[in-house]
Amino acid sequence: MRALSALPMTKQVKPTQNPAERPDGDRIAKLLARAGVASRREVERMIAEGRVAIGGKPVETPATLLTSLRGVTVDGKPVAKPERTRLFAFHKPSGLLTTEHDPKGRPTIYDALRNALPEGAPRLMPVGRLDYNTEGLLLLTNDGEFKRALELPATGVERTYRARAFGDVSQAQLEELIHGITVEGVRYGRIDANLERRTGRNQWIELTLTEGKNREVRKVLDYLGLDVSRLIRVSYGPLLLDDLPRGQAIEIRKEDVERLRSSLRKSGE
């Protein structure tokens, strides 16, 4: 008698609007992201490169549905069972790239994290990015789905920055940003900006936004005629930088992670 396969059920399906007609399982990209292999987008690239296989056969499409990750390998190595979602807060110094490898050999956050993370920490992915010259709170997680939810503008997670800038600007000009602004053809949504203090033509400005587009704060303030000399992210959602030392990382408590995850689900709804 033919032996039953130990591999998970897989199938290709077309999207359906009726929940009752949806087949069992989740897309492989979602499961691998949840397992901490990489973000969904990165997993899709890995699949296109032929690096993901089921039972030794390369996966052809990220639309493949699975009921589990049994038999799935990445670069020839079995995918480990997902552990619980973990979240770390890292005080990123300026002068580090938010990437794993840099072709030019410049230092990255992972160079600093080798000494900052506790022993036994899982493979971590950054939630969003802070550019090379930006410092402050950077979240890292082992859960690709959680990472994606924290990043999506639809969930409305607020990020707050403090910028030291040179030039002339009024509170009235900053308040206009609450309506959004278009800079060089790019539309930036609501920004809540307040002038904290001014010394001559230097000022500190606090800005809260939810989109987090590439270099958004710098581009918007440059459009207003300001030259940013220092930029610090001081909060991400309910999590604060506070007095976390520069270059150090701490793990967020399990109950706080679950509370944050619950709030994201409600926002998504």
Secondary structure by P-SEA (a helix, b strand, c coil): cbbbbcccbbbbbccccccccccccccaaaaaaaaccccaaaaaaaaaaccccccccccccccbbbccccccccccccccccccbbbbbbbcccccccccccccccccccccccccccccccccccccccccccccbbbbbccaaaaaaacccccbbbbbbbbbccccccaaaaaaccccccccccccccccccccccccccbbbbbbbcccccaaaaaaaaaacccccccccccccccccccccccbbbbccaaaaaaaaaaaaaaac
